[in-house]
Amino acid sequence: MRILTVCSHNRTRSVMIEAMLASMLRERLGDGSVEVFSSGFGPVGLPPIDEAVAAMRRRGLDVSSHRSAATTRDLVGRADLILTAERQHVVKIASL
């Protein structure tokens, strides 16, 4: 199964959702059973905001190497489940 998490710029909410969901699924199902990835609608290649890195670090998760990715038709097509941070993201995804 492939799960895509989406937020506006792929630097905060979707990054944290991706990290926490992947961690929980690994604990429950083991490595490799579910792929979790994230994207957004902002610039590509940017790191997560400092607050997101710090929040995940407090939970024992390292998102510092993450770089923002674009939500594309291909990426959406690869996902079995898409989780969005806002209703507007659903509209943008549907327009792809």
KAUR-V922467 format. One record per residue. PHI is phi as a letter, one per 20 degrees, with the letter a starting at -180 (* if undefined). PSI is psi as a letter, one per 40 degrees, with the letter a starting at -180 (999 if undefined). Layout:
PHI;PSI
PHI;PSI
This chain:
*;i
c;h
d;h
d;h
d;h
c;h
c;a
f;d
d;e
l;f
c;e
c;c
f;d
f;d
f;d
f;d
f;d
g;d
f;d
f;d
f;d
f;d
f;d
f;d
f;d
f;d
f;d
e;d
d;e
n;i
f;i
n;e
f;d
c;h
d;h
d;h
b;i
c;i
b;i
b;a
d;e
d;a
f;i
e;i
n;e
e;i
f;i
f;i
f;i
g;d
f;d
f;d
f;d
f;d
f;d
f;d
f;d
f;d
e;e
m;f
d;h
d;h
d;e
f;d
e;e
f;i
c;h
f;i
c;i
e;i
e;h
d;i
g;d
f;d
f;d
f;d
f;d
f;e
e;h
e;d
b;h
c;h
d;h
d;i
e;d
b;i
g;d
g;d
f;d
f;d
f;d
f;d
f;d
f;d
f;e
f;999
